[in-house]
């Protein structure tokens, strides 16, 4: 794989066979609002091989095991179905295997330790308070544009040391590159090659400049930390710092955007569950986050690549085969979760959901996403009177994998008395539809 040194690879998209009907149904853009009937069918049929080079798995027990299996590689460029993207590339540690992944992750993980994340809560509350107060004043509020996007984006910008005034450019680049996270199924949008190349090159150039600035004048931010961190005589080199910055900005808020949007939507569609949250928002908000992560996962699938020949159930594996793990299907597996299609914030699951993966690649930012989601839902329930969906105005993102609303306008009666104080520089993200 090319690194941040700036090599350019030729784009050689692999040929895809015709999609079998059950996968064509899942990838149909008309099914974005409710993909779960199609995921259920795929889970019941899995594991199976719809065409050469791809094995689909949707059962919770099997996916949980495969995520921990050293015979499964995260180096997706090894897959026979993998396209080779064009433009400057960064060596992303989520696509590395041990021991390289182990070393890399260990050096980065300190910044996301539980104590470090907990220390961010006052600032997360301040930002959330300002967003809710500003967005709700007119009696209408787009939850995505007014809360779900700007909250995690501002938090990750402040954590990294990225100027928040650059957020629109960063958001635009991230939006383009998130489309490249779609699985190798066809039927999902892909950014034009030139647009993706420009976005990737923009990210690389942007963070190179910031890294040089922090090397000359360190600050109390994550970029400075990554340049200085050392453990057992090991440090991150410049290419690794660059790759980590791009990854954390890219992945550091997209999942949380979908988490907050999916959570508000589920709560407003289930008034009994929303009433439970309102009755005890501090205690129940974290439980809502966990149930939403299971019920309507913001990341629906991930992939691994077979290192060697073998099988998963009756499905034969060859080296280089892509193993598509349907996290959204596994999180509704009736063998693990009774009444899996029910949204129940008091659920006590027999096994954890797989939205944040498992094993060595368990999501490094899971604690931060959970905290941001819980604070957002607690303050939403505490300070908005009678929020309700506006019929016909919900719009889903076109992505198959990163699942969530693109627009979620709600109506409300008022911001309740005793509203939280405003925040410094917590304006809604510019350039996105906003009804406030």
DRENLO-31195 format. One record per residue (C-alpha): residue in three letters; x, y, z. Coordinates in nm, 2 decimals, always signed. Example, Ala and Ser with C-alpha at 12.3 -4.5 7.8 and 13.67 -1.06 7.14 Angstrom:
REM DRENLO-31195
<"ALA" <+1.23 -0.45 +0.78>>
<"SER" <+1.37 -0.11 +0.71>>
***
This chain:
REM DRENLO-31195
<"UNK" <+0.00 +0.00 +0.00>>
<"UNK" <+0.12 +0.35 -0.07>>
<"UNK" <+0.20 +0.57 +0.23>>
<"UNK" <+0.18 +0.94 +0.30>>
<"UNK" <+0.50 +0.99 +0.10>>
<"UNK" <+0.26 +1.08 -0.18>>
<"UNK" <+0.28 +0.80 -0.44>>
<"UNK" <+0.00 +0.76 -0.68>>
<"UNK" <-0.15 +0.42 -0.76>>
<"UNK" <-0.34 +0.33 -1.07>>
<"UNK" <-0.71 +0.27 -1.02>>
<"UNK" <-0.79 -0.08 -1.14>>
<"UNK" <-1.15 -0.15 -1.03>>
<"UNK" <-1.22 -0.53 -1.02>>
<"UNK" <-1.50 -0.67 -1.23>>
<"UNK" <-1.81 -0.75 -1.04>>
<"UNK" <-2.04 -1.03 -1.13>>
<"UNK" <-2.41 -0.97 -1.14>>
<"UNK" <-2.56 -0.93 -0.80>>
<"UNK" <-2.78 -1.22 -0.67>>
<"UNK" <-3.14 -1.10 -0.59>>
<"UNK" <-3.10 -1.11 -0.21>>
<"UNK" <-2.79 -0.87 -0.22>>
<"UNK" <-2.95 -0.66 -0.49>>
<"UNK" <-3.24 -0.60 -0.25>>
<"UNK" <-3.01 -0.49 +0.03>>
<"UNK" <-2.82 -0.25 -0.19>>
<"UNK" <-3.13 -0.10 -0.35>>
<"UNK" <-3.13 +0.28 -0.26>>
<"UNK" <-3.50 +0.25 -0.21>>
<"UNK" <-3.45 +0.03 +0.09>>
<"UNK" <-3.22 +0.27 +0.29>>
<"UNK" <-3.50 +0.36 +0.54>>
<"UNK" <-3.54 +0.00 +0.65>>
<"UNK" <-3.28 -0.25 +0.54>>
<"UNK" <-3.35 -0.49 +0.82>>
<"UNK" <-3.58 -0.73 +0.64>>
<"UNK" <-3.31 -0.78 +0.38>>
<"UNK" <-3.04 -0.81 +0.64>>
<"UNK" <-3.25 -1.07 +0.82>>
<"UNK" <-3.27 -1.28 +0.51>>
<"UNK" <-2.90 -1.26 +0.45>>
<"UNK" <-2.83 -1.36 +0.81>>
<"UNK" <-3.06 -1.66 +0.78>>
<"UNK" <-2.88 -1.77 +0.46>>
<"UNK" <-2.53 -1.70 +0.59>>
<"UNK" <-2.26 -1.80 +0.58>>
<"UNK" <-2.26 -1.83 +0.21>>
<"UNK" <-2.07 -1.73 -0.10>>
<"UNK" <-2.28 -1.52 -0.34>>
<"UNK" <-2.00 -1.50 -0.60>>
<"UNK" <-1.63 -1.58 -0.63>>
<"UNK" <-1.42 -1.38 -0.39>>
<"UNK" <-1.69 -1.29 -0.14>>
<"UNK" <-1.83 -1.47 +0.17>>
<"UNK" <-2.12 -1.31 +0.36>>
<"UNK" <-2.17 -1.37 +0.73>>
<"UNK" <-2.46 -1.23 +0.94>>
<"UNK" <-2.48 -1.45 +1.25>>
<"UNK" <-2.36 -1.29 +1.58>>
<"UNK" <-2.16 -1.59 +1.71>>
<"UNK" <-1.97 -1.64 +1.39>>
<"UNK" <-1.90 -1.27 +1.34>>
<"UNK" <-1.78 -1.23 +1.70>>
<"UNK" <-1.54 -1.52 +1.65>>
<"UNK" <-1.42 -1.40 +1.31>>
<"UNK" <-1.34 -1.05 +1.44>>
<"UNK" <-1.10 -1.22 +1.69>>
<"UNK" <-0.95 -1.48 +1.44>>
<"UNK" <-0.59 -1.42 +1.35>>
<"UNK" <-0.66 -1.60 +1.02>>
<"UNK" <-0.87 -1.30 +0.92>>
<"UNK" <-0.66 -1.01 +0.80>>
<"UNK" <-0.76 -0.64 +0.82>>
<"UNK" <-0.53 -0.55 +0.53>>
<"UNK" <-0.80 -0.50 +0.28>>
<"UNK" <-0.56 -0.43 -0.01>>
<"UNK" <-0.49 -0.81 +0.00>>
<"UNK" <-0.84 -0.89 -0.12>>
<"UNK" <-0.90 -1.01 -0.47>>
<"UNK" <-1.20 -0.77 -0.49>>
<"UNK" <-1.02 -0.47 -0.36>>
<"UNK" <-0.99 -0.17 -0.59>>
<"UNK" <-0.68 +0.04 -0.58>>
<"UNK" <-0.77 +0.40 -0.50>>
<"UNK" <-0.59 +0.68 -0.67>>
<"UNK" <-0.40 +0.96 -0.50>>
<"UNK" <-0.19 +1.01 -0.19>>
<"UNK" <-0.24 +0.73 +0.05>>
<"UNK" <-0.19 +0.71 +0.43>>
<"UNK" <-0.10 +0.38 +0.60>>
<"UNK" <-0.42 +0.35 +0.81>>
<"UNK" <-0.36 +0.14 +1.12>>
<"UNK" <-0.71 +0.00 +1.11>>
<"UNK" <-0.60 -0.18 +0.80>>
<"UNK" <-0.29 -0.33 +0.96>>
<"UNK" <-0.25 -0.66 +1.13>>
<"UNK" <-0.04 -0.75 +1.44>>
<"UNK" <+0.24 -0.69 +1.53>>
<"UNK" <+0.24 -0.37 +1.33>>
<"UNK" <-0.12 -0.29 +1.44>>
<"UNK" <-0.03 -0.37 +1.80>>
<"UNK" <+0.26 -0.12 +1.81>>
<"UNK" <+0.08 +0.15 +1.63>>
<"UNK" <-0.24 +0.13 +1.84>>
<"UNK" <-0.05 +0.12 +2.17>>
<"UNK" <+0.12 +0.45 +2.09>>
<"UNK" <-0.22 +0.61 +2.00>>
<"UNK" <-0.44 +0.46 +2.26>>
<"UNK" <-0.33 +0.67 +2.56>>
<"UNK" <-0.51 +0.97 +2.42>>
<"UNK" <-0.84 +0.77 +2.43>>
<"UNK" <-0.80 +0.62 +2.78>>
<"UNK" <-1.11 +0.63 +2.99>>
<"UNK" <-0.97 +0.90 +3.22>>
<"UNK" <-0.88 +1.12 +2.93>>
<"UNK" <-1.22 +1.08 +2.77>>
<"UNK" <-1.40 +1.15 +3.10>>
<"UNK" <-1.21 +1.48 +3.13>>
<"UNK" <-1.38 +1.60 +2.81>>
<"UNK" <-1.74 +1.58 +2.95>>
<"UNK" <-1.77 +1.94 +3.08>>
<"UNK" <-1.67 +2.07 +2.74>>
<"UNK" <-1.90 +1.83 +2.56>>
<"UNK" <-2.19 +1.94 +2.78>>
<"UNK" <-2.11 +2.31 +2.71>>
<"UNK" <-2.10 +2.26 +2.33>>
<"UNK" <-2.42 +2.05 +2.34>>
<"UNK" <-2.60 +2.31 +2.55>>
<"UNK" <-2.52 +2.58 +2.31>>
<"UNK" <-2.62 +2.38 +2.00>>
<"UNK" <-2.96 +2.28 +2.15>>
<"UNK" <-3.03 +2.63 +2.27>>
<"UNK" <-2.94 +2.79 +1.94>>
<"UNK" <-3.11 +2.54 +1.72>>
<"UNK" <-3.44 +2.52 +1.91>>
<"UNK" <-3.52 +2.89 +1.94>>
<"UNK" <-3.73 +2.91 +1.63>>
<"UNK" <-3.95 +2.61 +1.72>>
<"UNK" <-3.80 +2.39 +1.45>>
<"UNK" <-3.47 +2.21 +1.45>>
<"UNK" <-3.28 +1.98 +1.21>>
<"UNK" <-3.12 +1.74 +1.46>>
<"UNK" <-2.85 +1.64 +1.21>>
<"UNK" <-2.74 +1.98 +1.10>>
<"UNK" <-2.80 +2.15 +1.43>>
<"UNK" <-2.66 +1.88 +1.67>>
<"UNK" <-2.55 +1.55 +1.54>>
<"UNK" <-2.29 +1.69 +1.30>>
<"UNK" <-2.14 +1.99 +1.48>>
<"UNK" <-2.11 +1.83 +1.82>>
<"UNK" <-1.87 +1.55 +1.74>>
<"UNK" <-1.70 +1.75 +1.47>>
<"UNK" <-1.62 +2.03 +1.71>>
<"UNK" <-1.50 +1.79 +1.98>>
<"UNK" <-1.26 +1.60 +1.75>>
<"UNK" <-1.13 +1.93 +1.61>>
<"UNK" <-1.06 +2.06 +1.95>>
<"UNK" <-0.90 +1.73 +2.06>>
<"UNK" <-0.67 +1.72 +1.76>>
<"UNK" <-0.60 +2.09 +1.76>>
<"UNK" <-0.76 +2.15 +1.42>>
<"UNK" <-0.90 +2.51 +1.38>>
<"UNK" <-1.28 +2.48 +1.40>>
<"UNK" <-1.32 +2.75 +1.13>>
<"UNK" <-1.19 +2.49 +0.88>>
<"UNK" <-1.47 +2.26 +0.96>>
<"UNK" <-1.67 +2.30 +0.64>>
<"UNK" <-1.37 +2.20 +0.42>>
<"UNK" <-1.30 +1.90 +0.65>>
<"UNK" <-1.67 +1.80 +0.64>>
<"UNK" <-1.67 +1.81 +0.26>>
<"UNK" <-1.36 +1.59 +0.23>>
<"UNK" <-1.49 +1.35 +0.49>>
<"UNK" <-1.83 +1.33 +0.31>>
<"UNK" <-1.65 +1.23 -0.01>>
<"UNK" <-1.42 +0.97 +0.14>>
<"UNK" <-1.70 +0.81 +0.36>>
<"UNK" <-1.85 +0.68 +0.03>>
<"UNK" <-1.54 +0.47 -0.02>>
<"UNK" <-1.62 +0.27 +0.29>>
<"UNK" <-1.90 +0.10 +0.11>>
<"UNK" <-1.87 -0.28 +0.09>>
<"UNK" <-1.77 -0.46 -0.24>>
<"UNK" <-2.13 -0.52 -0.34>>
<"UNK" <-2.21 -0.27 -0.61>>
<"UNK" <-2.54 -0.07 -0.60>>
<"UNK" <-2.40 +0.19 -0.36>>
<"UNK" <-2.28 +0.54 -0.45>>
<"UNK" <-1.91 +0.58 -0.52>>
<"UNK" <-1.75 +0.92 -0.54>>
<"UNK" <-1.60 +1.02 -0.88>>
<"UNK" <-1.23 +0.92 -0.89>>
<"UNK" <-1.12 +1.28 -0.94>>
<"UNK" <-1.33 +1.40 -0.65>>
<"UNK" <-1.20 +1.13 -0.42>>
<"UNK" <-0.84 +1.19 -0.52>>
<"UNK" <-0.88 +1.56 -0.45>>
<"UNK" <-1.03 +1.50 -0.11>>
<"UNK" <-0.76 +1.26 -0.01>>
<"UNK" <-0.48 +1.49 -0.13>>
<"UNK" <-0.65 +1.78 +0.05>>
<"UNK" <-0.65 +1.59 +0.38>>
<"UNK" <-0.28 +1.49 +0.34>>
<"UNK" <-0.17 +1.85 +0.26>>
<"UNK" <-0.38 +2.00 +0.53>>
<"UNK" <-0.24 +1.78 +0.81>>
<"UNK" <+0.12 +1.80 +0.68>>
<"UNK" <+0.10 +2.17 +0.74>>
<"UNK" <-0.05 +2.13 +1.09>>
<"UNK" <+0.21 +1.87 +1.18>>
<"UNK" <+0.49 +2.10 +1.09>>
<"UNK" <+0.33 +2.38 +1.29>>
<"UNK" <+0.30 +2.16 +1.60>>
<"UNK" <+0.65 +2.03 +1.56>>
<"UNK" <+0.78 +2.39 +1.57>>
<"UNK" <+0.54 +2.51 +1.84>>
<"UNK" <+0.38 +2.22 +2.04>>
<"UNK" <+0.04 +2.27 +2.21>>
<"UNK" <-0.18 +2.08 +2.44>>
<"UNK" <-0.35 +1.88 +2.16>>
<"UNK" <-0.35 +1.54 +2.01>>
<"UNK" <-0.13 +1.62 +1.72>>
<"UNK" <+0.14 +1.75 +1.95>>
<"UNK" <+0.09 +1.43 +2.17>>
<"UNK" <+0.13 +1.20 +1.87>>
<"UNK" <+0.46 +1.38 +1.77>>
<"UNK" <+0.60 +1.33 +2.12>>
<"UNK" <+0.46 +1.00 +2.24>>
<"UNK" <+0.72 +0.73 +2.31>>
<"UNK" <+0.69 +0.38 +2.46>>
<"UNK" <+0.96 +0.13 +2.50>>
<"UNK" <+1.18 +0.34 +2.28>>
<"UNK" <+0.93 +0.34 +2.00>>
<"UNK" <+0.77 +0.65 +1.84>>
<"UNK" <+0.54 +0.72 +1.55>>
<"UNK" <+0.71 +0.85 +1.24>>
<"UNK" <+0.58 +1.14 +1.03>>
<"UNK" <+0.38 +0.92 +0.79>>
<"UNK" <+0.22 +0.74 +1.09>>
<"UNK" <+0.13 +1.07 +1.26>>
<"UNK" <-0.02 +1.19 +0.94>>
<"UNK" <-0.22 +0.87 +0.88>>
<"UNK" <-0.35 +0.88 +1.24>>
<"UNK" <-0.47 +1.24 +1.21>>
<"UNK" <-0.65 +1.17 +0.89>>
<"UNK" <-0.81 +0.86 +1.04>>
<"UNK" <-0.92 +1.03 +1.36>>
<"UNK" <-1.07 +1.32 +1.19>>
<"UNK" <-1.24 +1.10 +0.93>>
<"UNK" <-1.37 +0.83 +1.16>>
<"UNK" <-1.38 +1.05 +1.48>>
<"UNK" <-1.72 +1.19 +1.42>>
<"UNK" <-1.90 +1.02 +1.13>>
<"UNK" <-2.01 +0.73 +1.35>>
<"UNK" <-2.13 +0.96 +1.63>>
<"UNK" <-2.33 +1.17 +1.38>>
<"UNK" <-2.53 +0.86 +1.28>>
<"UNK" <-2.55 +0.74 +1.65>>
<"UNK" <-2.72 +1.07 +1.76>>
<"UNK" <-2.95 +1.09 +1.45>>
<"UNK" <-3.06 +0.73 +1.48>>
<"UNK" <-3.11 +0.76 +1.85>>
<"UNK" <-3.34 +1.07 +1.83>>
<"UNK" <-3.53 +0.91 +1.54>>
<"UNK" <-3.59 +0.59 +1.74>>
<"UNK" <-3.70 +0.77 +2.05>>
<"UNK" <-3.95 +0.99 +1.87>>
<"UNK" <-4.09 +0.69 +1.69>>
<"UNK" <-4.13 +0.51 +2.03>>
<"UNK" <-4.29 +0.76 +2.26>>
<"UNK" <-4.30 +0.51 +2.55>>
<"UNK" <-3.92 +0.47 +2.54>>
<"UNK" <-3.87 +0.85 +2.51>>
<"UNK" <-4.09 +0.89 +2.82>>
<"UNK" <-3.87 +0.65 +3.01>>
<"UNK" <-3.56 +0.85 +2.91>>
<"UNK" <-3.73 +1.18 +3.02>>
<"UNK" <-3.82 +1.03 +3.35>>
<"UNK" <-3.45 +0.96 +3.44>>
<"UNK" <-3.23 +1.11 +3.16>>
<"UNK" <-2.89 +1.10 +3.35>>
<"UNK" <-2.92 +0.73 +3.43>>
<"UNK" <-3.10 +0.61 +3.11>>
<"UNK" <-2.91 +0.81 +2.84>>
<"UNK" <-2.61 +0.57 +2.84>>
<"UNK" <-2.86 +0.27 +2.81>>
<"UNK" <-3.03 +0.44 +2.52>>
<"UNK" <-2.69 +0.47 +2.34>>
<"UNK" <-2.62 +0.10 +2.39>>
<"UNK" <-2.97 +0.00 +2.26>>
<"UNK" <-2.94 +0.23 +1.96>>
<"UNK" <-2.60 +0.09 +1.87>>
<"UNK" <-2.76 -0.25 +1.87>>
<"UNK" <-3.10 -0.17 +1.72>>
<"UNK" <-2.99 +0.07 +1.44>>
<"UNK" <-2.61 +0.04 +1.41>>
<"UNK" <-2.44 +0.36 +1.27>>
<"UNK" <-2.19 +0.12 +1.11>>
<"UNK" <-2.37 -0.16 +0.94>>
<"UNK" <-2.08 -0.38 +0.82>>
<"UNK" <-1.71 -0.44 +0.80>>
<"UNK" <-1.48 -0.67 +0.61>>
<"UNK" <-1.19 -0.91 +0.67>>
<"UNK" <-0.97 -1.09 +0.42>>
<"UNK" <-0.89 -1.46 +0.44>>
<"UNK" <-0.52 -1.53 +0.49>>
<"UNK" <-0.55 -1.90 +0.41>>
<"UNK" <-0.78 -2.16 +0.26>>
<"UNK" <-1.05 -2.29 +0.49>>
<"UNK" <-1.43 -2.26 +0.54>>
<"UNK" <-1.69 -2.08 +0.74>>
<"UNK" <-1.97 -2.33 +0.79>>
<"UNK" <-2.05 -2.46 +0.44>>
<"UNK" <-1.89 -2.16 +0.27>>
<"UNK" <-1.54 -2.24 +0.12>>
<"UNK" <-1.27 -1.98 +0.18>>
<"UNK" <-0.97 -1.91 -0.05>>
<"UNK" <-0.68 -1.68 +0.03>>
<"UNK" <-0.78 -1.33 -0.07>>
<"UNK" <-1.15 -1.38 -0.03>>
<"UNK" <-1.34 -1.09 +0.13>>
<"UNK" <-1.54 -1.18 +0.43>>
<"UNK" <-1.83 -0.94 +0.46>>
<"UNK" <-1.95 -0.92 +0.83>>
<"UNK" <-2.30 -0.78 +0.85>>
<"UNK" <-2.29 -0.61 +1.19>>
<"UNK" <-2.64 -0.47 +1.16>>
<"UNK" <-2.78 -0.82 +1.10>>
<"UNK" <-2.57 -0.97 +1.39>>
<"UNK" <-2.71 -0.71 +1.63>>
<"UNK" <-3.06 -0.84 +1.55>>
<"UNK" <-2.98 -1.21 +1.57>>
<"UNK" <-3.28 -1.38 +1.74>>
<"UNK" <-3.04 -1.65 +1.88>>
<"UNK" <-2.88 -1.38 +2.09>>
<"UNK" <-3.14 -1.10 +2.14>>
<"UNK" <-3.51 -1.20 +2.22>>
<"UNK" <-3.75 -0.99 +2.02>>
<"UNK" <-3.46 -0.83 +1.83>>
<"UNK" <-3.67 -0.59 +1.62>>
<"UNK" <-3.81 -0.42 +1.94>>
<"UNK" <-3.65 -0.10 +2.06>>
<"UNK" <-3.61 -0.14 +2.44>>
<"UNK" <-3.39 +0.09 +2.63>>
<"UNK" <-3.41 -0.13 +2.94>>
<"UNK" <-3.29 -0.44 +2.75>>
<"UNK" <-3.04 -0.66 +2.92>>
<"UNK" <-2.86 -0.83 +2.64>>
<"UNK" <-2.71 -1.17 +2.66>>
<"UNK" <-2.41 -1.06 +2.46>>
<"UNK" <-2.27 -0.72 +2.36>>
<"UNK" <-2.35 -0.56 +2.03>>
<"UNK" <-2.08 -0.57 +1.76>>
<"UNK" <-2.11 -0.21 +1.63>>
<"UNK" <-1.77 -0.12 +1.76>>
<"UNK" <-1.62 -0.44 +1.63>>
<"UNK" <-1.44 -0.68 +1.87>>
<"UNK" <-1.09 -0.82 +1.93>>
<"UNK" <-0.78 -0.63 +1.85>>
<"UNK" <-0.96 -0.38 +1.63>>
<"UNK" <-1.23 -0.28 +1.88>>
<"UNK" <-1.30 +0.09 +1.81>>
<"UNK" <-1.05 +0.31 +1.98>>
<"UNK" <-1.30 +0.60 +1.99>>
<"UNK" <-1.59 +0.39 +2.14>>
<"UNK" <-1.57 +0.56 +2.48>>
<"UNK" <-1.58 +0.91 +2.33>>
<"UNK" <-1.87 +0.83 +2.09>>
<"UNK" <-2.07 +0.68 +2.39>>
<"UNK" <-2.01 +0.99 +2.60>>
<"UNK" <-2.10 +1.23 +2.32>>
<"UNK" <-2.42 +1.03 +2.25>>
<"UNK" <-2.52 +1.01 +2.61>>
<"UNK" <-2.47 +1.38 +2.68>>
<"UNK" <-2.66 +1.48 +2.36>>
<"UNK" <-2.96 +1.26 +2.45>>
<"UNK" <-2.97 +1.36 +2.81>>
<"UNK" <-2.98 +1.73 +2.72>>
<"UNK" <-3.22 +1.67 +2.43>>
<"UNK" <-3.46 +1.50 +2.67>>
<"UNK" <-3.41 +1.75 +2.95>>
<"UNK" <-3.45 +2.08 +2.77>>
<"UNK" <-3.68 +2.04 +2.47>>
<"UNK" <-4.06 +2.05 +2.51>>
<"UNK" <-4.26 +1.81 +2.30>>
<"UNK" <-4.01 +1.73 +2.02>>
<"UNK" <-4.18 +1.55 +1.73>>
<"UNK" <-4.10 +1.44 +1.38>>
<"UNK" <-4.21 +1.65 +1.09>>
<"UNK" <-4.39 +1.41 +0.85>>
<"UNK" <-4.23 +1.36 +0.51>>
<"UNK" <-3.91 +1.55 +0.59>>
<"UNK" <-3.68 +1.27 +0.70>>
<"UNK" <-3.40 +1.20 +0.45>>
<"UNK" <-3.15 +0.92 +0.48>>
<"UNK" <-2.79 +0.92 +0.37>>
<"UNK" <-2.73 +0.73 +0.05>>
<"UNK" <-2.46 +0.52 +0.22>>
<"UNK" <-2.53 +0.15 +0.28>>
<"UNK" <-2.26 +0.11 +0.55>>
<"UNK" <-2.26 +0.44 +0.74>>
<"UNK" <-2.63 +0.44 +0.83>>
<"UNK" <-2.82 +0.75 +0.95>>
<"UNK" <-3.04 +1.04 +0.86>>
<"UNK" <-2.90 +1.31 +0.63>>
<"UNK" <-3.18 +1.54 +0.75>>
<"UNK" <-3.40 +1.50 +1.06>>
<"UNK" <-3.62 +1.81 +1.10>>
<"UNK" <-3.83 +1.81 +1.42>>
<"UNK" <-4.09 +2.05 +1.56>>
<"UNK" <-4.10 +2.14 +1.92>>
<"UNK" <-4.30 +2.37 +2.15>>
<"UNK" <-4.02 +2.54 +2.35>>
<"UNK" <-3.69 +2.52 +2.52>>
<"UNK" <-3.77 +2.44 +2.89>>
<"UNK" <-3.72 +2.69 +3.17>>
<"UNK" <-3.39 +2.63 +3.34>>
<"UNK" <-3.21 +2.58 +3.01>>
<"UNK" <-2.84 +2.52 +3.02>>
<"UNK" <-2.62 +2.82 +2.95>>
<"UNK" <-2.48 +2.89 +2.61>>
<"UNK" <-2.14 +2.77 +2.49>>
<"UNK" <-1.85 +2.95 +2.34>>
<"UNK" <-1.83 +2.90 +1.96>>
<"UNK" <-2.09 +2.62 +1.93>>
<"UNK" <-2.26 +2.74 +1.62>>
<"UNK" <-2.42 +2.48 +1.39>>
<"UNK" <-2.21 +2.35 +1.10>>
<"UNK" <-2.24 +2.57 +0.80>>
<"UNK" <-2.33 +2.46 +0.46>>
<"UNK" <-2.59 +2.19 +0.56>>
<"UNK" <-2.96 +2.23 +0.56>>
<"UNK" <-3.08 +2.38 +0.89>>
<"UNK" <-3.43 +2.48 +0.98>>
<"UNK" <-3.35 +2.69 +1.29>>
***
